[in-house]
Amino acid sequence: MAASCSSANASSNNKTECTSPSPTETVCLELTDTLTEGKEGAGPSRVCGESENTVVGDKCSVDTEEGDDGSCHAEECEEEVWEDFDDGEEGSAGEDEEDKLLDKLQSSEGTAVLPSAANSTSAINSRIWRKRKLEVQNGFPCKKLFPEDKTVMLSLKKKPHEGCIPLEKVKVQRSVIPSKDNPPPEMNDWLFQFKRWSNAERLLAIDQLIETCEPTQVRHMMQVIEPQFQRDFISLLPKELALYVLSFLEPRDLLRAAQTCRNWRFLAEDNLLWREKCREAGIDEVRETIHRRRQRVPSVTSPWKAAFMRQHTIEMNWRIKPIRPPKVLKGHDDHVITCLQFSGNRIVSGSDDNTLKVWSATTGKCLRTLVGHTGGVWSSQMSGSIIISGSTDRTLKVWNAESGHCLHTLYGHTSTVRCMHLHGKKVVSGSRDATLRVWNIESGECLHVLVGHLAAVRCVQYDGRLVVSGAYDYMVKVWNPEREECLHTLQGHTNRVYSLQFDGVHVVSGSLDTSIRVWEVETGACKHTLMGHQSLTSGMELRNNILVSGNADSTVKVWDIVSGQCLQTLSGPNKHQSAVTCLQFNNRFVITSSDDGTVKLWDVRTGEFIRNLVALDSGGSGGVVWRIRANETKLVCAVGSRNGTEETKLLVLDFDVEAK
């Protein structure tokens, strides 16, 4: 590229000024006073006289001795320098121009020296130099040729032109890397133009810009843009709205949200929020739990959250955690345990050995033995420290569980007291003499006698207002005990009635005829007949219109008594191999026991088998689980055998957070 120069003579020196070839980068050309090399030992001689050419900023000056014509020599030398390093004025030289330059450099007496790449060949260096030179000419932002050097020095020794000062050193000084404080000059004009465009024009310009960008540049755009769309909207909302949003999260997601930041943790541990989660999970009675939790962990901010977490841990203990070794309670020798009660920390077992035993559920110790009956104990009820028992000796006895004393002996039945139900201070007993009696347990007085059945009364329910009884005469009767009046006789079963459930609105009866019937207590009408079992329905439980029935056909079914639909059948490859003897259920699990010596845990919602809680070694060869009772954290099983293969005992399994 040729440069335009102008000359001016001073009194002592002549100076020539020329415009720099680069508009965006400062190029410094230092032309030192050099003489052509003569013969060895000869002093330096000057061809056109001593001269010095210096380019600083955008201007270049050539100093010559007084009387020398420096203008000519400066222009010729400068043109020669650019020709040595340029590919042509148009900035697009071909391979021929590159070869010529390589020939010039290789034929020169000097050698190109690049301090930061001293081992590179001169051809590679010259190619890099030309590339950078083109970027300077076209106004592109500069990059360092060699990051470790801010200055690139190129020393050349060339044969001088006739009458011209030879070029010996070229010094190129790079500008600072562009930044917000030091942007390229054209950027402000570009941004000004961009602001003047309409929205559509801006979008088009952005599309075009993205298309021309390299992947690294697009990645940089993402890093800048993405944070602009990341907003902590929960922290920005008022507390009431933020809690309303969080209320839609599942408890597990709430726990994760609490780990996000302090503000989210504060919101996610709101006590009212967790009270709602507890209500949804069916956790209503948590006062005792909250009190115990506060004693163990004083730093808990939300008592309801602590209650929920405890409940979740207990559920996992039931479902998947290793089962702790059970406590074994022995005391009835080889007799059959006929009835079992579990309340608070007390377990009461009745046996055909004529006794009842009171056990500590915590220590497993037998606290006392209740002796007084002269026949086997076949039914019992428990409330607080009061125990009521019915026997084949035709009497009922009222006991104090703390002292072991018999408070009252209730006489009146003429045959075995086979069933009873306690409500408040009154207990209703059913006997094989086909009658029912209502007793006051505080005074021991018989208040009412209900007569109407034609065979043994096998099951009874009492809600404090009405009495419902089922008997071997295939009948179910609804009584008003105060008037000793039978309100309804529910006919429909074709065999003995063995089990009953009553919730104040519906009566559910299970019979040896394999059917289960749902009755309306006010009208006595049969609402549904639930068919599906193949044998005797030996046990049932009813909660919130959900009925779970256990049958001698080894299956368990879950029913909706409002619609009459069977929701689940607990069977499959893991089902019981013999008759179901007893069952318990809540809003999560169904626990079933069987003559096959196992106790199984099922999911009440899906009907899926979870695992065996108890599996007797003698199961299948005589070992039997007769009765089970469970609360939130413990399971009590009465086991034994009828052929001596399994010792009679109670097994207590603990699923609490902290085993005691």
N, C-alpha and C positions, 0 to 999 in steps of 0.2 A: 504494500500500500504506500503510495507516495504521499508525503506531507507537504503542505504549503508553508513557506517560511518567508520571513521578512528580515532585512538586515538594517542595522544602525551602527554607526561608528562613533566611538567615544574618543576622547583626547588621548587616553593611554591604551585602551583596549577596544577592539571591535567586537560587538555582540550581535548575535543572530537569534531572533525569537521565532519559534514555530509552534503551531497548535498540536497538542498531544493526539496521537492516533486513537486513544480510547476515551469514550465519553463517560464510562462508569468505573474505570479502574485507573489508578495512577501508575504510570510506568516510568521508572527512573533509569536513564541511560547515562552511565558515567564513562566518559571517554577520557582516559588518562593520556598524559603527554608521553608518547612512546616513539621511539625511533625504530626503524627497520633494522633487523639484525644484520650486522656486517661480518666481516671476517673475524675469526677468533682473536680476541685480544684487542680488537679495535674499539674505540669509544663510540658511543651512540651518535648518530648523525640524523638530522631532520630533513625530510623530503620537502615539505611545504612550510617548514617552520613549526615551532611548537604551538600546539593548540589544545584547548580543553573544552569539551562539550558536556554540558550538564543539563539534564531535564528534571525539573522539580514541579510536582503538581501537574497542571495542564500546560506548562510552558517549558520551552527548551532554549538554552542559550549557548552559543559557541564563542569561546574566547580565543582570540588570535593576537599575535604580536602586532604592534603598530605597523601599518603599511602593508600587512598580508590581507589577501582577499579570502576571508574565512567563509563567506557565504557559499561559494562553490564547493569547497571541500566538505562543509557540514551537510549540505544536501546530498552530495554523492555518498558520503559515509552512511548517512541515515537510511538512504534508500537501499544501500547494500545490506545493512543489518536486517531490515525488514524482509528483503528478498531471501536472506539466508534462513529466516525462521517462518516465513509465510508461505502458504500454498497458492497465493494469488490474490488479486484485488477482490475477486468475487467471493472468496471464502469457501470455494469448492474445488480444490486442486485434485488432480488425478494421481495415479501411480507414477506417471512420468516426472511430475514436479517433485514428489517425495524422493524418487531415485536421484534426481539432480541434487537435491539438498544433501542426501546422504553422501554423494560423491564429493561435494564441496567440503563437508565436514571431515571426511576421511582423507582428502588430499591436502588439507591444511596442515601447517606445521604444528599448530596448537591442538589441544585436546579439550573437548567440553567436559567441564567438571561440575557435577551435581553433588554437593556435600551430603545430602540426606540419602542419596542412592548412588554411592560411589562405585558400586560393582555393576551397575547397569551399563548396557552398551550404548554408544552414542546414538545409534539409530532409534532405539526406544525412547531415549531422552528427547530427541528432536521431535518425534511424533507427539509425545505428551505436550511438549512446548507449543507445537502448532495448534493442537486442540484447544489448549487454554487460550491461545492468542485469538482464535476464532470466537470463543465465548466472550472475550473482552470486546471484540469488534461488534458483535451482534447485540451487546447490551445484556447478556445473561449474567445472573449472580455468580460471583466467583466462588470456587472451592480451592482449598489449598492443594497444591501439587503434592506436597509432602507435609503431613500434619505436624511432624516434629520441628519443622523449620518455618518461621514466618517470612523468611527471605530466601529467594532462590538466586544463587550466584552462578552465572555461566561465564566462564573464561574462555576466550577464543584467541588463537594466534593465527592470523591470516596474512597472506602476502598482501602488502598494501597496494592500492591503486596508484597509478602514476600521478604524482602531484597531490595525493590525498593522505590524510593521517589514518593509519590503520586502527581498527577497533580492537580493543584488548579485553575490556570487561563490560558486561551488561548486568545490571542489577534491577530485578523486578520486585517491588514491594506490594504485598497483597493488602486489600482493605479488610475491615472488620466484618464478621459474619452478620447477615441481616437479622434484625430483631425488632421488637416493638419500638424501642427507642431509636433505632437506626434502620428504618425501612428503606427499600430501594426507592429512588426518586419517583419512578413511574407509579408506585403503589397508590399514592394519594389521589392521583388523577383517576386511576382505575376504580377506587372506592367511591369517589365523587360521582363518577358516571353510573356506578351500580345503584347508588341511592336515588338517582334521578329516574331510574327505570320503574315501570309498573310491576305489580306482583307477578303477572304472567311472564314478563320479561326477565325478572329476577329468577324465577323458577327455571326458565329456559337456560339462563346463563349458568345456574348451578348444575343443571343436567350436563351441559357441555363441559363444565369444569371437571365434574366427576369422571366423565368419559376420558378426559385427557390425563387424569392422575394415574400414578403408579399405585400398586397395591399398598405399599408402605404409607403413601400419602392418604389413601382412603382409610386405612387403619387409624391414622392420626385424627382424621375427621371424626371417626366413631368415638374415639377416646374423649374428644372435646364435646361432642353432641350428647352422648348418652347421659352424662351427669345432669344435663339440663332437664331431662324427663324423669329423674329420680327425685320424688318428693315424699317426704314423711307426712302423708296426709293425716295419719292417726294423731300425730303430735300437733298438727295444725287445727284439728277439729276441737270444739268445746268438749269437755269431759263427758257430758251426758251423751252426745252423739258418738263419741269414740267408743264408749262402753256399749252403746247400742249396736255398733258395727261388730265389736268383738263378741257380742253375745251370740252371733251366728256361727262362731267357730266351735269346732269340737274341742273337748278338754285337752286332747293331745296337742292340737294346734295352738291352744292358748299357752301351754307350757313352752312350746317352741317360740312363740311370740315374746314371752317374758325374757328370753335370752337375747333379744335384739339390742335393746338399749335400756337405760335407766327409766326413761319415760314410759316405754312400752311395758316394762316390768311393773311399774307402779300401777298402770291401768289393768294389766292382765292379772294382778293379784287383788283386784277389788273384791271385797267380801260379799257384796250383793250379787256380783256376777257369778261367783262360785256357789252362792246359795241357790241360784237358779239352776246351775249345772247339777248340784246335788238333788234338787227336786226332780229334774229330768231323769236322773239315774235311780230314783226311788229311795234316796237317802233322806229320811225325814227325822228320825230320832238320833240326833247327833250331840245332844247336850253333854251326855256322859263322855262321849268320844272327844268332844272339844276340850272338856276339862282335863282329861288324861293327856291329851296331846299338848296342851299348854304347859303342863307340868314337865313333860319330857323335852319339849323344844320351845323355850320361852321366846325365841326370836321369830316364830311364825307370825306373819303379818295378817293372814286371812284364816280364821278358824275353820270356815267352810271349805277352803281349799285343802287344809290339813285333813279334814274329814274325808274329802273326796279322794285324796292321795292314799289315805289309809285303806279306804274301801277298795281302791284299785289294786293295791298291793295284796290285800286279802284275796281278791278274785284271782290274781295270778298264782297265789299259793294253792288255791283249789284247782286251777286249770293245769299249770305246767311245772310249778316248782317241785322239787323232790319231796315226797311225803315223809314227814318225820316219823320215827318209830312210835307206835301207839302206846298209850298206857294200858296195861292189862289189869282188870279188876276182877278178882276171883272171890267167890263167896257162896254161891248157891249149889256147890258140889256138882252132881251130875243131873240136877233137876232142870226142868224147862223154865225158862224165863217167859212168863205169860204176858206181862205188861211192863211198859217202860215209860217213865216221865223224865223230862229234862227242863229245868227252869233255873235261870241265873247260874249259880255255881253249884247247884245241887242236882244229883241224879238219883232217881228212885226206881228200883227194880222190884217187881213182884214175881213170885214163883209158885209153882205147885208144891213147894216144900212148906207151905203155910206161912211164909214170912215175907216181909219187905225189907230191903236194905237201902240205907241212905249213904250216898257216896259224895266225896268231894271231886268235882270235875277238874280241879287244879292239881291236887296232889295224887288223886287216884285212891285215896284211903277210904275204907269203909268207916263212916262216922258213927253209925249205930244200926242195929237190927231191930225191926219192929215185930215183936212177937205177941200173938194174942188170938189170931184166927185158928180155928180147929180144922179148917179145910183149905184147899188150894186157893190162892189169890188169883182171880181171873180178870179183874178190872181195877183201874185206879185213876185218880185225878189229883192234880197238885196246883196250889195257888199260894205263892209266897212260902210261908213256913207250915202251911196246912196241907195234909195229905189225907185223901179219902180212899178207902179200899173196899172192894166187894169180893165175896168169897163163896165157895161151894158150901160153906156152913150156913148160908142164907142170911148173913148179916152184912152190914156195912160198918166200918170203923173210921172214926175221925182221929187223926194223929197230929201231934206237934212234932215237926221234923227236927226242931232244935233240941228238944229234951228227950224225944222218943216215947213220950207218954201217950197213951190212948185217952183222948178227951171224951169221946162218946162211942157207944155201940148202938147201932140203929137196927132195931128188930121190926119185922113186919112181913117180909117176903117169906114165902113158903118153899122156895127152891133157890137154886144157884143165882146169885146176882151176876149177870153176864155182861152188863154194860152200864155206863153212867156218863153224865155230862154235868160239869160244874159251871155255874154262872153266878158271880157275886157271892152271896151268903147262902145260896140255895143249890142243891144238887138233885138231879132227877136220875133215878135208877130204874133199869129194866131187868126183868127176871124171867127165868124159864117157867115161872108160874103164870105167864101171860099178862102180868100187870106192870104198871109203872107207878112209882111213888116219888113224891116231891118232899124233900127234907130241908129243915133249917140246920145248918151245920154248927151254928153257935149254940143253939139250945138242944140239938139232937132230936127235935120234935118232927113227927111225920105230919106234913101240912095237908097233902092231897094224895088221893089214890085214883089212878086212871085205869078204868076197866073197859075192855072192848075187844082186845085181840083174842084170837082163838088158839094161838100157839105161842111158843116161846118168843119173847122179845129179844132180838139179836143186836139192835143198834138204836141209839137215841141221840137227838140233838135238841138243845135248849138255848134260846137267845134272850131269856129273861121275860119274854112276853108269850111266846108260843112254844109248845113241845111237839116235836116230830119223831115218830117211832116207826121202825120197820121190824117185821116179825116173820116167823116161819109159816104163817098162814097166807103168805104172798101179798099181804096188805101193807100199805103205808098210811098212817093216820096222823092227822093234825089236830092238836088238842089246845083248848084253853084251860090251863091248869087251875086258874083261880075259880072257875065255875065247874071244873072237872067234867068238861064237855068236849066231845069229839066234834070238831068243826067239819072235817072232810075225811072221807076214806078214799084213798087214792088207789083205784083198782086198775090193773093192766098187766102186772107181772104174772107169769105162769109158773113161778117157782119161788123158793125161799129168798127173802130179801136179806142180804148180808151186810150192806154198807149204805151209809147215808151222809149227805152234806146239805147244809141249810144256811143261807146267807141273809134270811129275813124276807127275801122276795121269792127266791126259787128253792125248790126242794129237788135234790138229785138222788136217785136211788139206784143201787146196783144189785143185781139178782143172779141167782144160779141159772136163770134162763138165758144168760149171755148178753142180755140187753141192759142198757142204762136209760132211765127215763128222767126227763126234766119236767117238773110240775110247777104251776103257779100256785103259790101258797094261799092267796086270797080267794081264788075261784075253785081251786082243786083240779083245774084242767091240765091235761097232759100236753105240754108244749112241743116237746121233741122226744123221739125214741132214737137213741144213739146205738146204731148197730155196727159191729166190726169185730168185737171180741168173740172168741170161740168157747169160752168157759166162764167160770165163776169170777165175778169182779170182787176181789177180796179187799181192796183198799182204794180210797179216793181222797182227793183234796181239791177244794174250790177256793179260788182267789180272784176277785175282780172279773167275774164271768168266765174265767179260764178254769177248766176242769182237767185234772190229770188222773187217769184211772190205771190201776195195775190189775192184771188178770192172771188166772191160773194157766192161761195159754202161753205164758212167758213173755208177753208183750205189754208195752205201756203206750197209752194213747193220750194225746193232748187235744181237748175239744174247746170250741166256743159255744157256750150253752145258749147264747142269744140267737145265733144263726143255726145251731145244730150241726155245724161242720166239724169234721175231724181235721185239726191243723197239722198234727204230726203223729207219726207212729214210730216209737223208739224201738227199732228192730235192726235187721241187717246182720252182718257177720259177727258183730260184737254183742248181740242180744243175749239175754239170759237163756240158759239151757233148761230151766225148770220154772216152776210157778213163782210169780212175784209175791213176796210175803208182805212188803211194806214199802212206803214211798214218802218222800218229802219234796217240796219244791218252793222256789221263790221266783222273782222276776228274772233270774239269770239261769239257774240250774234246776235239774230234776235229779234227785238221788233215789235210787231204787235198790232194794235187797231181794234176795231170792233163795230158794231151797238149794240152788247150785253152789252156795257158799261164797257168793260175790256180792259186793256193793259197787254199783256203777254210777258214773257221773255223766249227765247228758246236758246238752245245750237246749234250753226250753224254747228258744226262738227258732232254731234251725232243725232241732231233732237229731243233731249229730252226736255221736258217741265221743266223749272226751277221753276218759280213761277209767280204769278200775281203781277204786279207792281201797277196797279190801278184796283179797282173794285167798281163801283158806286153803291150806295144803290138803285138807280132807274134802274139799269141794268136789262133788260128783261121786263121792263114796260114803256120804252120810253127813258131812259138815253142812250146817244150815245157819243162815242169818235170819233170826226170828223177827227182830224188831230193830228199827233205827229211829233216832231222834237227832235233829240238828238245829243249830242256831247259826248266827253269822260266821262264827269262827271255829266251831267245834262240831264233831260228829260222834255220836254214841251208838254203838252197835251191840246188840245182844246176840251172841253166837253160841252154838253148841251142836249136839247131834242126838238122834233118837236111838243110835246103835252103839254109842260109846266111842266113836272114832274122833270126836272133837270134844274137848273139855268145855264145860259151861263157863262163860266169862263175859265180861263187858270190855269192849275195845273203845278207847277214847282217842280220837285223832284231832290234833290241834293245827289250825291253819291261820292262826293270828299272826300279826306282824312280828311280835316278840313273844316267842313261846314261853310259857310260864311253867 
